[in-house]
């Protein structure tokens, strides 16, 4: 019985580690430099009854974008945005140069497969929110890659503690 409990706990832990996420390619067809193959988010707790990832606030999530290059690119700039209730705001990435610390080695050649990796540090929040994350890899002013995907961000307890410490003497 103990062995079975250990197996169940181990399988549950593995299911939280990395999951492919539902995504859409949001770039205009005429400017596309690449075709998105997959988006993986780590850690990811699948929201029951959906293919949306749930992540904890006040934590860092790793995002990997797998894509097939349709055009060559000497260098790329990375941008991220979050949309909550239809309001789109820029979100800082740890490295705006997509060719540095991202698993990409530029220049990129047309016809090859690549994986871009970045991380998002999610701010503390008081309650669950749904957000659409957009990540763009820009070739000058054109979107080389544009992908968006939904996330559900859950409070991790850090914000509640912060409020308690600030409000209560």
Phi, psi and omega in degrees: 000317178300319180299317179297318179298319178297317179297315180298315179297317180296316179294323177295317179298319179296324181291342180271340189297296182214137180222142169292141183250152171298136180209165171224148178275114188258002182281148175295138186305319185290338182258355186302129176255348184205159175249123181288132178258321183199155172233123178243135180239131180228128350284158181218123172253112183298130177291126183307134177078013180212177174248032180260140178278141170252132179231160181267139175289163179065021179229172178251132176248137176266133181241127176241127177250116176265130182212159177252119182288126176265334180228154174287153177215125179286321180205155180223146175251138181258137177225149177226148179221152173237137177242122176236123181055039176082358179263119183260123180232145177294149179230128184291136173259154181295334181217109180287341176277109185292350181263003182239131177052040185224005184079358176261141172242113181270149007283155176266141181258141176297143177089000181249160178262142182221161173229119175263133181233134175216180177225151176238124174266116186272131181290159176293142179225153181277336181211168182299138174224151174257133181224146172256120180265134175240130175239127179243136167252117189258133173253098190059244182258002181259148176282114175281316175226136172220119180225140172231151183207147179278146172227147168249121182258124181256144175297142181258001181100339181296321183289321179299318178295318179301312180298317180300316180293326184279324187271319183268134179292000000 
